[in-house]
Amino acid sequence: MSTFAAKKPDPSDYNITVHVTASRVDGCIRELDAVINGVNYQLTAACDKIPISVGVLKLGDYKAKLVKDDRSSAFYILQSYEFLFPDNAKKKFDVVGVSQ
């Protein structure tokens, strides 16, 4: 019998600082307002658990990496960021809005 351990993420891969300024849960969607490299973004992610028992994400800085960056259009942003939390948990958030 072989046992597969989940590979521990390499923190150096998460070299983007995301500053979360607002956090909400709407149904089973987590919604964040965040600043990334000086740009204001709205991010969403599906909840992991139903019912939601973990609450909203605390405000502050989180480490992340860009996991999707589709540049097939000069006019649209299609990006996703994966956050790495202090307990080594990971969560992907999709960009759904941008503002100045």
Secondary structure as UniProt FT lines:
FT   HELIX           11..13
FT   STRAND          16..26
FT   TURN            27..28
FT   STRAND          29..36
FT   TURN            37..38
FT   STRAND          39..46
FT   STRAND          60..70
FT   STRAND          78..84
FT   TURN            86..87
FT   STRAND          90..99
//
